Amino acid sequence: MNISIVIIAFKSEHVLDKLIESIPSTYEILVIENSLNNEIKKNLEKKFSNLKVFIPKENLGYSAGVNLGIQNSTNNFVFILTPDVIIKKNVLQSFEKLLETFDSFSLLAPVYENTSVHKNFKIFQKGDTEQLLINSFKLKEVDEIDGACFLINKREFQHYNIMDENFFLYFDSTDLCHKLKKENKKMYIVSNLRFNHEGTASSKEEFKFEILLNRNWHYSWSKFYFYKKNVNYLHALKKVSPNLLKALINFFYFKIIFDNKKASLNKAILSGIFNSILLRKSSYRPKIK
């Protein structure tokens, strides 16, 4: 097979086995284990001969985890997956078949089973977008693909640090796609190849509150950083101002009614925004052992 699979995991033991077992054993699989659990490495590498687990020195988050996986992959085409996706064997095999005749892309992705509810891609330009029919595969050019499931063509990149490692979580794939568009690189979805994404299920339920704190902090930090990087500082301030005002009001409201959990979630939003505005690095990490 000429596709490597990279899975970015954090406290994901409950879904990792299911995902890995759905992938044919002929594929190279690399797991970036951000919860730094050597026991997971030992168990998975013992169970799956086609798999290697990388334990970084610290929790790398998504962007640096993707870069590490790409750097260590042996194939040109690399599927990036989060642990909470469900991708059927025939989808991987279909991508193999498509790649036999088509490689003029930087990113390529299947689509959600039900695109009427939510899409894993965005199209910004007005008018018709490029559409291709290659054998039986229906491709459509898009402007953005989310980070849950996409295929990277390494030949389209000058180096394998393809993602900005200042992002720990959120806006990372948006930033990558923005960069590719500026470079006139091609991104496509394959509308008749589909997958499922279970959303926030990649970490165990017992860690739900800490994961929510982490998500709130990083969404806020990353939103400001993305717009500051790609537009300017004042534009970034304008974009996060509604988030800042809403979180500030909610924080005091939930404090008054003694709902400390919801107050903490809004405090995380405020902290993420203020740290980004003050040009501090993305520093929050889940407080989970």
N, C-alpha and C positions, 0 to 999 in steps of 0.2 A: 504494500500500500504506500502511496506517496503523500499521505496526510498524517500529521501528528496532532494529537489531542492535548490541549493544555487546560487544566481545571484549576481555578483559583478558589481555595477552600479556607474556611475559618469556622471551627467548631461544627463541622459538617458531616461528622461520621454517620449520622442517621440517614443521610441521603446519598453519600458518596458511593457506597456499595451498589445501590440500585442503578445509579448512572453508569458506573464502570461496567457492571454486568450487562448493560444494554449495548455496549460498544464491542464489536468483534475483536477477538484476541489478536488479530493480525495488525491492529493499529498500535503505534507507539503512543503511550499515555504518560503525561507528566503532570503530577499534582504539586502545586505550590501550597504547602501546608502552613498557612499564616498563624495558626494557633500554636505552632512550634511543638507539636506533640510527637515525640519520637516513637511512641507506642503505635500511633496511626501508621507511621512510616513502616515500622516493623511488620505490622499485620497486613497492610495492603501489598507490600512488596513480596511477602510470603504467599499471598493468595493469588496475585496476578503477575505472571512472569513477564508480561509486556509493559509493565508499569514501573515508573521510578518516582519516588516522593522526594521533593526538595524541602529541606528545613532551613529557612533563612535565619540570620542572626537575630532578626527582629520582625515584627509584623509589618510586612511591606505594603499592605493595602492592595488595591486592584492594579493600578498602573505599573508599579515596580514589579508586581507579581507577574503580570503579562510579559513585561520585558524579560524577566528572568526565564520564563518558560520558552519564549521565542529564541533566546540566546542558546538554550540547551536542546532545542528540537533539532532533529537530524533531517527532516524533510522541508521542502520549500513551502508547502502549503500547511498552515497551522490553524486548526479549529480552536478558538477560545470559548470556553464554556464556564458558566457558573454552576455550582453543584445542584441547584434546584431546577435545572432544565430537564426535559424528557425528550430525547431525540432518538427516533427509531432507526434500527439498523439499515432499513432500506433507504433512509434519507442520506446516510453516510455513503452508501454504495452508489446512490444516484449522483452525489457530488463527485465521486471518483469517475463515473462515466462522463459527466459534464466536463471535467478537467482534461479529459483526453483530447478534446477539440477546442477548448476555450480557456484562455488564461490572461485575457486582456482586462485585468481588473486589479485593484488594490485590496478591496474588501468585497466579500460576497456573503450573503446570508439567506437562510430560509425565512419564512414568516410564521407568525403565530397561527395556531389552528383556527382561531376566530378573530379575524382582523376587523370585524365590525365593532368589537368591544375595545380593543386596544391594538395599536400597531407598534412594531419594533423598528420602524423606519419613518423618516420624514422626507417630504418633497417640498421645497420652498419656491422653486421657480414657477412662473406662470406658464400656461400652455402645456403642450404635450412634452413628455419626457421620452428619452430614448428607450425603445423596447426591442428586445431581441428574441427570436425563436431559434433555439439551437437544439436540433433533434426534437425532443418533446418538452424541452425546458423553456419556460417562459420567464425571461429576465426583464427587469425594469430598472433603469438608472434612478438612483435616489441621492439625496443630499446628506443624509445622516442615518446611521445604523446604531442601535443601542448595544451595550456591551455584554448582554446575556449569552449571545450565540452568534459568532461570525467567523468567517474564514479569512485568513490573511495570506496574501501572496508576497512572500519575503523578497522576491526579485524586484518588487516595486519600491523598495525602501533602500536608502543608502546605508543605513545602519539598523541594528535590531533593537535599539532603544526607541521604539516607535511612539511610546506614550510618555507624556510629561509626568515625571515622577513627583512633582510638587502636589499633584492630586493624589489623595489617599482613597477617596471614594466620591462618586458623583461628578458629572460633567467631564469625566476623563475621555469617554468615547466621543462625546460631543466635540471636545477640543480636537481630538484626532481627526474626526471627519471634517471639521472646519479647516484644518491644516491641509488635508488632502484635496478639498475643493479649491483652495487657493493655488494648489500646485497642478490643478486640472487632472487629477487622478480620478479614475472611474470606480464607483461603488454601485453594486447591483443587489437587488433582492431577487430570489427565485420564487415566484408567486405560487408555483405548484409543488413546492417542497416545504413541509410544515413541521413545527415543533411546539412543545408546550413549555411554559415558564410559570413556576409556582410562586413567583414573586419573593416574598420575604422569608421563604422556607429554608434558605440555605444554612441558617444557624439554628441550633436547638431551641425549643420553646422556652426552656428554663432560663435562657439568656435574653429573652425578648425585651425586657425593659432596658437593659444596658445596650443592646443593639439599637433600640430606638433612640436612645441618647446619642449614640455614635452617629447614626444616620442624620439626626437633626443638626448636630454640630457640623458634620462634613458637608451636608447639602448647602448649608448657609455659607460656610467658608469657601467652598468650591464655586458657588454661584458668583460671589464677588470677584474671586480670583480669575475666573473664566472671562468675565466681561472687562476686567481691568487689563488682562493680557491681550485680548483680541479687539477691544475698542479703546477705552481709556478709563482713567480713575473716576472721573465725574459720571460717566455713563454707568459704571459699575455701582456707584452710590445710588443713582436713580433706580436701578434695577432691584437693589436689595431694600430700598426704603420701605416698601409696603410690608415686606417680611419683618423688618425691624419694628415697625409701628405695631403690627398685629401681635408679635411675640411679646412686646413690652406691655401692651394692654392685658394680654392673656396671663402673663406672669403675675402681675399684681392682682388680677381677678382671682386666680387660683390660690394665691397666697391668702387672700381675704377669706375664702371659703374653706381653707385648710386642706386643699387637694394638693399635697406636696409632690406627688408623682407628676401631675400635669404641669405644675409650676416648674419642676426640674426639667421637663422636656422643653418648655419655652425658654428656660435659662440657657439650655444647650444651644438653642437657635441664636440667642443674643450673643453668647460667647463666641460662637463660630463667626458671626458677622463682625464683631468687634476685633477679633484677632486678625481677620482678613483685611479689614479696613486699616488696621495698624501695621499692615505688611509683615505680620508674623507668620512663620511657617505653620503648615497644617500639623498640629501637635497632639490633638486628642486621640487617644487609643482606648478601645474597649477595656474596661476594668474587670476582666474575666480571667480566672486562673484555670 
